[in-house]
Amino acid sequence: MPDGTPAKSSSPKKNAGHALSPEVINAIALLPQIISHEWSKSYLAEQVWRNYLGLPSDYDWTDLEIVAIGKIID
């Protein structure tokens, strides 16, 4: 905030922060799905977490592995 106070979320239960290293941030930014703007970084994170937690997702681990090696999936 301009006065130096920390910013507070208006809806903290809906917003989850993720601390990622610069190396991870850069690797995500170079993925073709992100570069092409087909996916946002937050959408990718949502898909990863949904798979990890066993929740329904649009893409499974096999799809995410294809994205991770730099391939576009249909």
Order of alpha helices (4+ residues) and beta strands (2+ residues): alpha-alpha-alpha-alpha
